[in-house]
Amino acid sequence: MSTVPLQQLSSQEVVDTTRQFNFGTWRYQKGWSPLHVVDAEGCHFTDSSGKRYLDFSSQLMCVNLGHKNPAVIEAIINQARTLPYSAPGYATTARAELSQLLLEVIPKGLVKFFFATSGTEANEAAIKIARMFTGKSKIIARYRSYHGSTMASIAATGDPRRWPVEPGGKGQGVIFAPEVNCYRCPIRHEYPGCDIACADYLEHMIENESDVAAVIAEPVVGTNGVLVPPPEYFPRLRKICDRHNVLLIADEVMSGWGRTGEWFAVDHWNVLPDILVTAKGITSAYVPLGLCATTARIASFFDDHYFAHGHTYEAHPMTLAPAIATIHEMQRLNLIERSRVMGQYLGDKLKALAQAHASIGDVRGLGMFWAVDLVKNRKTKEPLNTMPEKLAGKPLVVDQVAAELMKAGVLVQSWISHLVVAPPLIIEKDEIDSGIVALDRALAIADRHVEA
Ligand SMILES: Cc1ncc(COP(=O)(O)O)c(C=O)c1O
């Protein structure tokens, strides 16, 4: 049987082949018609018809440097020429250089690194390490959260992506705490009068559960609504964990690498987690890399205890060299500062949209990381759609808004009843302005669903 060389495929054949032979993730397969993307540069990507799209969500909140950064591409080419693979048991120059560089940018006190190939795997490592180190089994996670797709990380995921794989996905000692969500407080309190009771409730859980190894939390919750905690929350949680000898795992897969206007979100509150997990922006997503970083206390435990974890692709040189280039580029372009300044500009523009659209219930964010929360009714804060509707594959209003934006040449990620606006950190003001104009128009769709 002869096969057609890929370059001869028409765009329609590319789409049809993809649809027929690949799984579309987190969706019903029926109706999947993936866009054929052929190029990307800076804050834009291009489809096979030549149409350009503003990437207003950095794909999956991961292309922090923008597309096709030449220094990162050069690093990939050079590493491929020098040493494309080496088993994890060996030392490599890329591994040593990245480790030294990480010590400069990640929170001080995190000194030992395990390199995986996704955020999911890095969380999997974190959970195993926490259990091995503490000798305890339970993990406290929070409902509005996503920690990954494999068994332990989906078990720790609070959002409805966990539901279809239960009970297997849940049966690993994970228990859920209320999230910190000042817009829709799950325990109906109001900040600051609440004195962040949601944090104290975690202490109640720890005391009543026993056997708790770790609390895992996204310092700024990502996909589930860019939930920014009050400044006291993480320092309080740190103290609670310390009091009970429970580890604090910060999942910075999405919130890391300048996204919130600091290298890592925990830097906003000077909190040192016992384990920090990250991925995505570490290579601007050009190659798959995840990182699980631990303190010296955890690291030294494994000097004379068996470290029962590893992968063929752990510390894969092709993933490490581009991370070095990414960090250097972020430093050269001063992207942390830029995320703060341009993020403020973006946030102000989004807040101004709320004046014009009754469907906008809340605009919240930090740095270059924003959510536009859409509601039927500003008073009741009832969302336009629900989690069960999402899992049932019902057409959601946010998805219609996102589709309208794509028609206008702007990608914005949508989730249940909010949009996540998180462009590359290199974005310019005129690009932000054009994204806002498109959003302004597309929100007319959501406004039609507001209760009279
Ligand atoms: C906070 C968080 N943790 C973990 C993950 C999983 O990372 P990955 O998709 O690289 O496996 C994600 C992905 O979006 C995430 O946002």
The ligand as a Gaussian input file, in Angstrom:
#p B3LYP/6-31G(d) Opt

LIG

0 1
 C       -2.785000      24.178000      36.965000
 C       -2.522000      23.052000      36.018000
 N       -1.947000      21.927000      36.478000
 C       -1.674000      20.901000      35.666000
 C       -1.982000      20.942000      34.335000
 C       -1.668000      19.783000      33.455000
 O       -0.600000      20.113000      32.640000
 P       -0.379000      19.342000      31.255000
 O       -1.537000      19.649000      30.393000
 O        0.931000      19.892000      30.755000
 O       -0.260000      17.897000      31.583000
 C       -2.582000      22.093000      33.807000
 C       -2.953000      22.164000      32.382000
 O       -3.622000      23.040000      31.927000
 C       -2.858000      23.176000      34.669000
 O       -3.428000      24.299000      34.227000

